[in-house]
C-alpha cells in the first residue's frame, strides 16, 4: 500500500498544475483618448483587452476575473465609458 502512495505523490509532484479562475467578458465603448487609461486599469486588476474595434467610437472587448463588475462600473462612470454588462439568464 505504501508503494502506491509514494508513487502517487511522486506523479502529482511531477504533473504540471494550472490555477483556474472564472473570467467574465464585457464590452466597453469610448473614445481614442480613453484607450490608454483603460489599458492601464486592466493591468491593475489582472484583466486583458481581447480586442478593439476602431470606428466612430472604439469598442473594447475586455476579459476580467470574476468579481470585478462593480469596480468596472465605477471606472467606466468616472471615465465616461459606456459599459455593456454581460447578459445573464
C-alpha positions as CSV (number, residue, x, y, z in Angstrom):
1,X,0.0,0.0,0.0
2,X,2.8,2.4,0.9
3,X,4.5,1.9,-2.5
4,X,1.3,3.1,-4.3
5,X,1.0,6.1,-2.0
6,X,4.6,7.3,-2.7
7,X,4.2,6.6,-6.5
8,X,1.0,8.7,-6.5
9,X,2.7,11.5,-4.6
10,X,5.7,11.5,-7.0
11,X,3.3,11.5,-10.0
12,X,1.4,14.5,-8.6
13,X,4.7,16.4,-7.9
14,X,5.8,15.9,-11.5
15,X,2.5,16.7,-13.1
16,X,2.2,20.4,-14.1
17,X,-0.8,22.1,-12.5
18,X,-2.7,25.2,-13.5
19,X,-4.7,27.6,-11.5
20,X,-8.1,28.2,-13.0
21,X,-10.1,31.3,-12.4
22,X,-13.5,32.3,-13.5
23,X,-13.5,35.1,-16.1
24,X,-16.2,37.4,-17.4
25,X,-16.3,39.2,-20.7
26,X,-17.5,42.8,-21.2
27,X,-17.8,45.3,-24.0
28,X,-17.0,49.0,-23.4
29,X,-17.3,51.9,-25.8
30,X,-15.4,55.1,-25.7
31,X,-13.1,57.4,-27.5
32,X,-9.5,57.0,-28.6
33,X,-8.3,59.2,-25.8
34,X,-9.6,56.8,-23.2
35,X,-7.8,53.7,-24.5
36,X,-4.5,54.1,-22.6
37,X,-6.3,54.8,-19.3
38,X,-8.4,51.6,-19.8
39,X,-5.4,49.5,-20.7
40,X,-3.6,50.8,-17.6
41,X,-6.6,50.0,-15.3
42,X,-6.8,46.5,-16.8
43,X,-3.2,45.8,-15.7
44,X,-4.0,46.8,-12.1
45,X,-6.9,44.2,-12.0
46,X,-5.2,41.4,-14.0
47,X,-7.7,41.9,-16.8
48,X,-7.0,42.0,-20.5
49,X,-8.2,43.7,-23.6
50,X,-9.2,40.9,-26.0
51,X,-9.8,43.2,-29.0
52,X,-10.5,46.7,-30.1
53,X,-12.8,47.7,-33.0
54,X,-11.9,51.2,-34.3
55,X,-14.7,53.3,-35.7
56,X,-16.6,56.4,-34.8
57,X,-16.5,55.0,-31.2
58,X,-13.9,52.4,-30.1
59,X,-15.4,49.2,-28.9
60,X,-13.2,47.3,-26.4
61,X,-13.8,43.7,-25.6
62,X,-12.5,43.1,-22.1
63,X,-11.9,39.9,-20.1
64,X,-11.8,40.3,-16.3
65,X,-11.5,38.0,-13.4
66,X,-15.0,37.3,-11.9
67,X,-16.0,39.6,-9.0
68,X,-14.8,42.9,-10.6
69,X,-18.0,44.1,-12.2
70,X,-18.6,46.9,-9.6
71,X,-15.1,48.1,-10.0
72,X,-15.5,48.2,-13.8
73,X,-18.8,50.0,-13.4
74,X,-17.2,52.7,-11.3
75,X,-14.2,53.0,-13.6
76,X,-16.4,53.4,-16.6
77,X,-18.6,56.0,-14.9
78,X,-15.5,58.0,-13.8
79,X,-14.0,57.9,-17.3
80,X,-17.2,58.5,-19.4
81,X,-17.0,55.0,-20.9
82,X,-20.2,53.2,-22.0
83,X,-20.3,49.7,-20.4
84,X,-22.3,46.8,-21.8
85,X,-22.9,44.4,-18.9
86,X,-22.9,40.7,-19.8
87,X,-26.2,39.0,-20.4
88,X,-27.4,36.8,-17.6
89,X,-30.1,34.2,-18.0
